[in-house]
């Protein structure tokens, strides 16, 4: 994942990089869901061993795409908005709100992996053959995407992100408690999975946006690196602890484990600062001595609506965090023009 982000950063201009990274992030999230939906059907056609052969084939296709289609970067360098900077790790790891978000994505993927170790077993035991699980996952996924869309819009436009975010975490926990309480009846299982998907999709879409808004202007790539590591670590721990709970205590224990992790997440998220409507922006100013870059950064911070400004002289770039409700773009354009 880190190599893909670095390559994408080398191949995109600063003004388009955020959109490119968002596209990659959505593709990663979509792949989780797509694999879950089509996995049962593939298993019915080629079996578990066939799924591993399919993985190998997809890897070879990926190599071919990189080698034959993706261009080689003309210049490869570090991009602070997309890649981790070692010197920034201590700053990011001391940021309490970022740590809360990292714990959030860790918990979300721990719960997802643990849950879907046993949900197929619960569906099978409730009378639905494994080959037909796609008939449950696919419509539930569509309904959940439609269901969470209004809440995404509401959280952004009405600035209700925190209460809706906390509500989604609560829904995530309630879905797992419902599965714990009744995991041998098909329709309650289906309704609980639908509630889970709705909460999961909202949180999966909201968390990276919150990281981007919360991270220091010149440490966004580092913050996203820690976030991505937390995501994959959560998936690993979900498999580890979910498998142990299932083996030692049964299916119900896995659902209860997910509910407990969700409660821990909720208690941590309650102290999260109210998200602000900040966006990141990068300006190309040209290479300059660092002392002059520091003066430029000070001048940028005087413009109303610019919350943070860091200018790196050797890169010739200004990393800004902007309050969209306060910024007067004419003032910023005038400043850029004055810099030549």
C-alpha positions as CSV (number, residue, x, y, z in Angstrom):
1,X,0.0,0.0,0.0
2,X,2.8,2.4,0.9
3,X,4.6,1.7,-2.5
4,X,1.4,2.4,-4.4
5,X,0.9,5.7,-2.6
6,X,4.5,6.7,-3.2
7,X,4.2,5.9,-6.9
8,X,0.9,7.7,-7.3
9,X,2.4,10.8,-5.6
10,X,5.3,10.8,-8.1
11,X,2.8,10.5,-11.0
12,X,0.4,13.3,-10.0
13,X,0.6,17.0,-9.6
14,X,0.0,18.6,-6.3
15,X,-3.4,20.0,-7.2
16,X,-4.7,16.6,-8.3
17,X,-3.0,14.4,-5.6
18,X,-5.8,14.5,-3.1
19,X,-8.3,13.3,-5.6
20,X,-5.9,10.5,-6.7
21,X,-5.3,9.4,-3.1
22,X,-9.0,9.4,-2.4
23,X,-9.6,7.3,-5.5
24,X,-7.0,4.7,-4.3
25,X,-8.5,4.7,-0.8
26,X,-12.0,4.1,-2.1
27,X,-10.7,1.3,-4.3
28,X,-9.1,-0.4,-1.4
29,X,-12.3,-0.1,0.6
30,X,-14.4,-1.4,-2.3
31,X,-12.1,-4.4,-2.8
32,X,-12.9,-5.5,0.8
33,X,-16.6,-5.4,0.1
34,X,-16.3,-6.9,-3.4
35,X,-14.3,-9.8,-2.1
36,X,-16.8,-10.5,0.6
37,X,-19.7,-10.4,-1.9
38,X,-18.2,-12.6,-4.7
39,X,-16.1,-14.9,-2.5
40,X,-18.9,-17.3,-1.8
41,X,-19.8,-17.6,-5.5
42,X,-16.1,-18.2,-6.4
43,X,-15.8,-20.8,-3.7
44,X,-18.8,-22.6,-5.2
45,X,-17.1,-22.6,-8.7
46,X,-13.5,-23.4,-7.9
47,X,-13.3,-24.1,-4.2
48,X,-10.9,-22.7,-1.6
49,X,-7.8,-23.7,-3.5
50,X,-9.2,-21.9,-6.6
51,X,-9.4,-18.7,-4.6
52,X,-5.6,-18.9,-3.9
53,X,-4.9,-19.5,-7.6
54,X,-7.1,-16.5,-8.4
55,X,-5.0,-14.4,-5.9
56,X,-1.9,-15.5,-7.8
57,X,-3.5,-14.6,-11.1
58,X,-4.5,-11.1,-9.8
59,X,-1.0,-10.5,-8.6
60,X,0.4,-11.4,-12.1
61,X,-2.1,-9.0,-13.7
62,X,-1.0,-6.3,-11.2
63,X,2.6,-6.8,-12.2
64,X,1.6,-6.6,-15.9
65,X,-0.4,-3.3,-15.3
66,X,2.6,-1.7,-13.5
67,X,5.1,-2.8,-16.1
68,X,3.1,-2.2,-19.3
69,X,0.6,0.6,-18.5
70,X,1.7,2.7,-15.5
71,X,4.4,5.2,-16.6
72,X,7.7,5.5,-14.9
73,X,8.0,8.7,-12.9
74,X,10.3,11.3,-14.4
75,X,11.5,12.2,-10.9
76,X,11.0,10.4,-7.6
77,X,11.0,12.3,-4.4
78,X,9.3,12.5,-1.0
79,X,5.8,14.0,-0.9
80,X,4.8,15.2,2.6
81,X,1.1,15.1,1.7
82,X,1.2,11.5,0.6
83,X,4.2,9.7,2.2
84,X,5.5,9.2,5.7
85,X,8.4,11.4,6.8
86,X,10.5,9.6,9.5
87,X,11.1,12.9,11.3
88,X,7.3,13.5,11.6
89,X,6.5,10.2,13.3
90,X,7.0,11.4,16.9
91,X,4.8,14.4,16.2
92,X,2.0,12.3,14.7
93,X,2.2,9.7,17.4
94,X,1.8,12.3,20.1
95,X,-1.3,13.8,18.5
96,X,-4.2,12.6,20.7
97,X,-7.0,13.1,18.1
98,X,-5.0,11.2,15.4
99,X,-4.4,8.4,17.9
100,X,-8.1,8.1,18.5
101,X,-8.7,7.9,14.8
102,X,-5.9,5.3,14.4
103,X,-7.5,3.2,17.2
104,X,-10.8,3.6,15.4
105,X,-9.7,2.1,12.1
106,X,-7.8,-0.6,14.0
107,X,-11.0,-1.5,15.8
108,X,-13.1,-1.3,12.7
109,X,-11.0,-3.8,10.8
110,X,-10.4,-6.0,13.8
111,X,-14.2,-6.3,14.1
112,X,-14.7,-6.8,10.4
113,X,-12.2,-9.6,10.1
114,X,-13.3,-11.4,13.3
115,X,-17.0,-11.0,12.4
116,X,-16.7,-12.5,9.0
117,X,-14.8,-15.5,10.3
118,X,-18.1,-16.6,11.8
119,X,-20.9,-14.9,10.0
120,X,-20.8,-17.4,7.1
121,X,-21.0,-20.2,9.7
122,X,-24.0,-18.5,11.4
123,X,-25.7,-18.1,8.0
124,X,-25.0,-21.8,7.1
125,X,-26.3,-23.0,10.5
126,X,-29.4,-20.9,10.0
127,X,-30.2,-22.8,6.8
128,X,-28.5,-20.8,4.0
129,X,-26.0,-22.7,2.0
130,X,-22.6,-21.1,1.6
131,X,-22.9,-20.7,-2.2
132,X,-26.0,-18.5,-1.6
133,X,-24.4,-16.1,0.8
134,X,-23.8,-13.7,-2.0
135,X,-27.6,-13.3,-2.3
136,X,-27.5,-11.8,1.2
137,X,-24.3,-9.8,1.1
138,X,-24.9,-8.0,-2.3
139,X,-28.3,-6.5,-1.6
140,X,-27.4,-5.6,1.9
141,X,-24.3,-3.8,0.7
142,X,-26.4,-1.8,-1.8
143,X,-29.0,-0.9,0.8
144,X,-26.3,0.0,3.3
145,X,-24.5,2.4,0.9
146,X,-27.8,4.1,0.0
147,X,-28.7,4.2,3.7
148,X,-25.4,5.8,4.9
149,X,-25.3,8.4,2.1
150,X,-27.7,10.9,3.7
151,X,-25.7,10.7,6.9
152,X,-22.4,11.5,5.1
153,X,-24.1,14.6,3.5
154,X,-25.6,15.6,6.8
155,X,-22.3,15.3,8.7
156,X,-20.5,17.5,6.2
157,X,-23.1,20.1,5.4
158,X,-24.6,20.5,8.8
159,X,-21.3,20.0,10.7
160,X,-22.8,17.1,12.7
161,X,-19.8,14.8,12.1
162,X,-19.1,13.9,15.7
163,X,-22.6,12.9,16.8
164,X,-23.3,11.0,13.6
165,X,-19.9,9.3,13.9
166,X,-20.6,8.3,17.5
167,X,-24.0,7.1,16.4
168,X,-22.4,4.9,13.8
169,X,-20.1,3.4,16.4
170,X,-23.1,2.6,18.6
171,X,-24.9,1.0,15.7
172,X,-21.8,-1.1,15.0
173,X,-21.9,-2.4,18.6
174,X,-25.7,-3.0,18.6
175,X,-25.4,-5.0,15.4
176,X,-22.9,-7.3,17.1
177,X,-25.0,-7.6,20.2
178,X,-27.9,-8.6,18.1
179,X,-25.8,-11.3,16.4
180,X,-24.7,-12.5,19.9
181,X,-28.2,-12.6,21.2
182,X,-29.7,-14.4,18.2
183,X,-27.4,-16.1,15.7
184,X,-29.4,-19.1,14.8
185,X,-32.4,-17.4,13.1
186,X,-31.8,-16.3,9.5
187,X,-33.8,-13.1,9.3
188,X,-32.4,-11.5,12.6
189,X,-28.9,-12.4,11.3
190,X,-29.7,-10.6,8.0
191,X,-31.0,-7.5,9.6
192,X,-28.0,-7.3,12.0
193,X,-25.6,-7.7,9.0
194,X,-27.4,-4.9,7.2
195,X,-27.0,-2.6,10.3
196,X,-23.4,-3.6,10.5
197,X,-22.7,-2.8,6.8
198,X,-24.4,0.6,7.1
199,X,-22.3,1.6,10.1
200,X,-19.1,0.1,8.6
201,X,-19.5,1.9,5.3
202,X,-20.1,5.3,7.0
203,X,-17.1,4.9,9.3
204,X,-14.8,3.6,6.5
205,X,-15.6,6.6,4.4
206,X,-15.4,9.1,7.3
207,X,-12.3,8.1,9.1
208,X,-9.7,8.9,6.4
209,X,-11.4,12.3,5.9
210,X,-11.1,13.0,9.6
211,X,-7.4,12.0,9.5
212,X,-6.8,14.4,6.6
213,X,-8.5,17.3,8.4
214,X,-6.8,16.6,11.8
215,X,-3.2,16.0,10.7
216,X,-0.7,18.8,10.7
217,X,-0.4,20.5,7.3
218,X,3.1,19.1,6.5
219,X,2.5,15.7,8.1
220,X,-0.6,14.4,6.3
221,X,1.3,11.6,4.5
222,X,2.9,10.5,7.8
223,X,-0.5,10.5,9.5
224,X,-2.1,8.5,6.7
225,X,0.8,6.1,6.9
226,X,0.2,5.4,10.6
227,X,-3.5,5.2,9.9
228,X,-3.0,2.6,7.1
229,X,-0.7,0.5,9.3
230,X,-3.3,0.6,12.0
231,X,-5.9,-0.6,9.5
232,X,-3.9,-3.6,8.4
233,X,-2.8,-4.4,12.0
234,X,-6.5,-4.4,13.0
235,X,-7.3,-6.9,10.3
236,X,-4.4,-9.1,11.5
237,X,-5.5,-8.9,15.1
238,X,-9.1,-9.6,14.1
239,X,-8.1,-12.9,12.5
240,X,-5.9,-13.8,15.5
241,X,-8.3,-13.0,18.3
242,X,-11.5,-13.9,16.4
243,X,-10.0,-17.3,15.5
244,X,-9.0,-17.9,19.1
245,X,-12.4,-16.8,20.5
246,X,-14.2,-19.1,18.0
247,X,-12.0,-22.1,18.8
248,X,-12.1,-21.7,22.5
249,X,-15.6,-20.3,23.2
250,X,-17.7,-20.6,20.1
251,X,-19.4,-18.3,17.6
252,X,-21.2,-16.2,20.3
253,X,-17.8,-15.2,21.9
254,X,-16.7,-13.7,18.6
255,X,-19.7,-11.4,18.4
256,X,-19.3,-10.5,22.1
257,X,-15.6,-9.7,21.4
258,X,-16.6,-7.3,18.7
259,X,-19.1,-5.6,20.9
260,X,-16.5,-5.2,23.7
261,X,-14.0,-3.7,21.2
262,X,-16.7,-1.4,19.9
263,X,-17.4,-0.2,23.5
264,X,-13.7,0.6,24.0
265,X,-13.7,2.5,20.8
266,X,-16.8,4.5,21.8
267,X,-15.3,5.5,25.1
268,X,-12.1,6.7,23.4
269,X,-14.0,8.5,20.6
270,X,-16.2,10.4,23.1
271,X,-13.2,12.6,23.8
272,X,-12.6,13.4,20.2
273,X,-12.4,17.1,19.3
274,X,-15.2,18.4,17.2
275,X,-14.0,18.1,13.6
276,X,-13.5,21.4,11.8
277,X,-14.2,22.1,8.1
278,X,-10.5,22.2,7.2
279,X,-9.0,21.3,3.8
280,X,-5.4,20.8,2.7
281,X,-3.9,22.8,-0.1
282,X,-0.4,22.9,-1.6
283,X,1.1,25.9,-3.3
284,X,4.1,25.8,-5.6
285,X,6.3,28.8,-4.7
286,X,9.7,27.8,-6.1
287,X,12.9,26.8,-4.4
288,X,14.1,29.3,-1.8
289,X,16.3,29.5,1.3
290,X,14.7,28.1,4.4
291,X,14.9,31.4,6.3
292,X,12.9,33.1,3.5
293,X,10.5,30.2,3.5
294,X,9.8,30.7,7.2
295,X,9.0,34.4,6.5
296,X,6.7,33.4,3.7
297,X,4.9,30.9,6.0
298,X,4.5,33.7,8.6
299,X,2.9,35.9,6.0
300,X,0.6,33.1,4.8
301,X,-0.6,32.6,8.4
302,X,-1.7,36.3,8.5
303,X,-4.3,35.6,5.8
304,X,-7.7,35.1,7.3
305,X,-8.9,31.4,6.9
306,X,-5.4,29.9,6.8
307,X,-5.1,27.8,9.9
308,X,-1.7,26.3,9.3
309,X,1.1,27.2,6.9
310,X,4.4,25.4,6.5
311,X,6.8,26.3,3.7
312,X,9.6,23.9,2.9
313,X,12.3,25.8,1.0
314,X,14.1,22.9,-0.6
315,X,10.9,21.6,-2.0
316,X,9.5,25.0,-3.1
317,X,6.1,24.1,-1.6
318,X,3.7,25.6,0.9
319,X,1.6,23.1,2.9
320,X,-1.6,24.8,4.0
321,X,-4.6,23.9,6.1
322,X,-7.5,26.1,5.2
323,X,-10.9,26.9,6.9
324,X,-13.2,26.9,3.9
325,X,-15.8,29.1,5.8
326,X,-13.3,31.9,6.5
327,X,-10.9,32.0,3.6
328,X,-11.1,34.8,1.1
329,X,-9.6,33.2,-2.1
330,X,-8.9,36.7,-3.5
331,X,-6.5,37.4,-0.6
332,X,-4.7,34.1,-1.2
333,X,-4.5,34.7,-5.0
334,X,-3.1,38.2,-4.4
335,X,-0.5,36.8,-2.1
336,X,0.6,34.1,-4.6
337,X,0.8,36.8,-7.3
338,X,3.0,38.9,-5.1
339,X,5.4,36.0,-4.8
340,X,5.9,36.0,-8.5
